[in-house]
Amino acid sequence: MVRRIYKKPHRARKHKPLIAKASFWRPVCIFGMACGGVWLICFSPALEVREISVAGAGDISGRNCTEFIEGEVTKKIAFFDSKSILLFNLEQTKKEMLARFPQIQDVKIERQFPSKIIASVEERRGVAMFAGAAGKKFLVDSAGIAFEETAGQDNLMEISGDKDQGVIKLGDPAIAKETLLGILRIKEEMLASSGITAVSASVDSPERVILQIREGWYVYFNPLKDIDSQSSKLTAVLNDEAFKSKISNLEYIDVRFTRVYLKEKSQ
């Protein structure tokens, strides 16, 4: 008996078009989602900064701060402008604001979604005037930072620095904090204890500050030593009855040492 083997006829496999393959649509979908994400982050009107609020600043610095933040909000991406709140760099903007505006001591910047930037500004407060070697006068804050040029203010003490001091730039220390606080402390103690007014001060050296008194005499103290001790010794002398008889002919009081030294003009 002859054994016969039958084979199925060969059929050609049909090739799917590229557009019908999952391997084609997978990267297309990924690319589309990526483009959608970029558009959402960079250009979505829902996340566009529409309002900037600056609190705590004066009229002029407030307007300047608002304009500065507006400039930081707007970014160029390819050929298009973006004002996305997500791309706004809080820390970089704060750093550049503090460098740009010396009158600002600190600033806190926050996002308020979906479209608002809020900045809270703490401005420096002038506690004295500092006269630099170049003849310019600056307002200085309690840390001794020069933050604004001024023609003069009657309610603030004028302090002159070392004649060899270099050019003062806004935002830089004009006087050491300890020296400034020592001057203000002794001035206030004198006024409170005996009604005597210091009208100006001169930083003669790191170890000697000279306060000029309205009546024409001077007080010498050392800002590097204990201010409390020097102030106490000065107050004791000013309230001494024997001192009051000498005040009209006084040249200076020196409280830098263990003993207090007085010099009269006739000596």
C-alpha positions in Angstrom: 0.0 0.0 0.0 1.4 3.3 -1.0 1.5 6.0 1.7 0.7 9.5 0.5 1.7 12.7 2.3 -0.4 15.8 1.6 1.0 19.3 2.2 -1.1 22.4 2.8 -0.7 24.9 0.1 1.6 27.8 0.9 -0.1 31.1 1.4 1.8 34.4 1.3 1.6 36.4 4.6 0.1 39.8 4.3 2.3 42.7 5.6 0.6 45.2 7.8 1.1 48.8 6.8 3.4 50.8 9.1 0.6 53.1 10.3 -1.3 50.0 11.6 1.6 48.8 13.7 1.8 49.5 17.5 5.5 50.0 17.2 4.7 53.1 15.1 2.1 54.6 17.3 3.9 54.1 20.6 6.7 56.7 20.0 4.2 59.0 18.3 2.0 58.9 21.4 5.1 59.5 23.6 6.2 62.4 21.5 2.7 63.9 21.5 2.4 63.6 25.3 5.9 65.2 25.7 4.9 68.1 23.5 1.6 68.5 25.4 3.5 68.5 28.7 5.9 71.2 27.4 3.1 73.3 26.2 1.2 72.9 29.5 4.3 73.9 31.5 5.6 76.7 29.3 2.6 78.2 27.5 -0.6 77.2 29.1 -2.8 80.4 29.7 -4.1 78.7 32.9 -0.5 78.8 34.4 0.4 82.2 33.1 1.4 84.9 35.7 -1.2 87.6 35.5 -0.7 89.4 38.8 2.3 90.5 40.9 1.8 91.8 44.4 4.6 93.6 46.3 4.0 94.4 50.0 6.1 96.3 52.5 8.0 98.5 50.0 7.7 102.3 49.6 6.0 103.7 46.5 9.2 104.0 44.4 10.9 100.8 45.4 7.5 99.0 45.2 7.1 100.0 41.5 10.7 99.1 40.8 10.3 95.7 42.5 7.1 94.9 40.5 8.8 95.8 37.2 11.9 93.7 38.1 9.8 90.7 39.0 7.8 91.1 35.7 11.1 91.0 33.8 12.1 87.8 35.7 8.7 86.2 35.0 9.0 86.6 31.2 11.3 84.0 29.6 12.2 83.4 25.9 11.7 79.8 24.8 12.7 79.3 21.2 10.9 82.2 19.4 8.1 82.5 21.9 7.6 84.4 25.2 6.6 82.4 28.3 5.2 83.7 31.6 4.6 80.4 33.2 4.4 80.4 37.0 6.1 77.0 37.0 9.3 78.3 35.3 9.6 81.3 37.7 12.8 80.9 39.7 12.1 82.1 43.3 15.6 81.8 44.8 17.4 83.4 41.8 14.9 86.3 41.7 15.4 86.9 45.4 19.1 86.9 45.1 19.1 89.3 42.2 16.6 91.6 43.9 18.8 91.9 47.0 21.8 92.8 44.7 19.8 95.2 42.6 18.1 97.1 45.4 20.4 97.9 48.4 17.5 99.5 50.3 15.9 96.0 50.6 17.1 94.1 53.6 15.2 90.9 52.9 12.4 89.7 50.6 10.2 86.7 50.6 8.7 85.6 47.3 6.0 83.0 46.8 3.8 81.5 44.1 0.1 81.6 44.5 -1.3 79.2 41.9 -2.5 79.4 39.3 -1.3 82.9 38.3 -0.1 85.2 41.1 3.4 86.1 42.5 3.5 87.6 46.0 6.6 89.4 47.3 7.0 90.6 50.9 9.7 93.2 51.2 11.6 94.3 54.4 13.3 97.6 53.7 16.3 98.9 55.6 15.8 101.6 58.1 18.4 104.4 58.4 19.8 104.8 61.9 22.6 107.2 61.1 24.3 109.0 58.3 27.8 108.1 57.2 30.1 110.6 55.5 32.6 108.9 53.2 36.0 110.1 52.2 34.7 111.2 48.8 32.3 113.7 50.4 29.2 111.6 49.8 26.8 110.9 52.6 24.9 107.6 53.0 22.1 106.3 55.1 23.2 103.2 57.0 21.1 100.6 58.8 21.7 99.0 62.1 24.2 96.6 60.5 26.3 99.5 59.1 25.2 98.8 55.5 25.1 101.9 53.2 21.9 101.6 51.2 21.0 105.1 50.0 22.8 108.4 49.3 21.4 111.4 51.2 22.0 115.1 51.4 21.5 115.0 55.2 18.8 114.3 57.8 18.5 116.4 60.9 17.2 113.6 63.0 20.1 111.3 62.4 23.6 111.4 63.8 26.4 112.0 61.2 29.4 109.7 61.4 32.6 110.3 59.6 35.0 107.4 58.8 38.7 107.0 58.5 40.1 109.4 55.9 41.9 106.4 54.3 38.7 104.5 53.8 38.0 103.6 50.2 35.0 104.4 48.0 31.8 103.3 49.5 29.3 101.4 47.3 25.7 100.9 48.0 25.0 97.6 49.6 28.5 97.4 51.2 29.3 97.9 54.9 30.3 101.5 55.6 31.0 101.1 59.3 31.5 98.1 61.5 28.3 97.0 63.2 29.8 96.9 66.7 31.2 100.4 66.2 27.9 101.8 65.0 25.9 100.2 67.8 28.4 101.5 70.4 28.0 105.0 69.1 24.2 104.9 69.2 24.2 103.2 72.6 26.4 105.8 74.3 24.5 108.6 72.6 21.2 107.3 73.9 22.5 106.7 77.4 23.9 110.2 77.6 20.7 111.8 76.5 18.5 109.6 78.8 20.7 110.0 81.9 21.7 113.7 81.7 20.0 115.3 78.7 23.4 115.8 76.9 23.2 115.5 73.1 25.9 114.0 70.9 25.7 115.7 67.5 28.3 113.8 65.5 30.9 111.0 65.7 34.2 110.3 64.1 35.8 106.9 63.8 39.4 108.0 64.4 40.7 104.4 64.5 39.4 100.9 65.2 40.1 101.5 68.9 39.0 105.2 69.2 35.7 106.8 68.4 35.1 110.5 69.2 31.7 111.8 70.0 31.2 115.6 69.6 28.8 117.1 72.1 26.5 120.0 71.3 28.2 122.2 73.9 31.5 121.8 72.1 33.4 119.1 74.1 34.1 115.4 73.2 33.8 111.9 74.5 36.4 109.2 73.6 35.5 105.5 73.8 36.7 102.2 72.4 34.2 100.2 70.4 36.2 97.0 70.7 35.9 97.1 74.5 32.9 96.5 76.7 30.4 99.3 75.8 28.2 98.7 78.9 31.2 99.3 81.2 32.3 102.5 79.3 28.7 103.8 79.2 28.3 103.2 82.9 31.5 105.1 83.8 30.4 108.0 81.5 27.0 108.1 83.1 28.5 108.2 86.6 30.7 111.1 85.7 28.0 113.1 84.0 25.8 112.8 87.1 28.5 113.8 89.5 28.0 117.2 91.1 31.7 118.0 90.8 31.6 117.4 87.0 28.8 119.9 86.5 31.0 122.7 87.7 33.6 121.8 85.1 31.4 121.2 82.1 31.6 124.8 80.8 35.3 124.5 80.5 35.6 120.9 79.4 37.6 119.7 76.4 37.0 116.0 76.6 36.1 112.9 78.6 38.0 109.6 77.9 36.3 106.4 79.1 38.5 103.9 77.3 40.6 103.0 80.2 40.1 101.7 83.8 40.0 105.3 85.0 38.0 108.1 83.4 40.1 111.0 82.2 38.8 114.5 81.9 40.6 117.4 80.3 39.7 121.0 80.7 40.5 123.7 78.1 42.5 125.8 80.5 44.9 123.0 81.3 
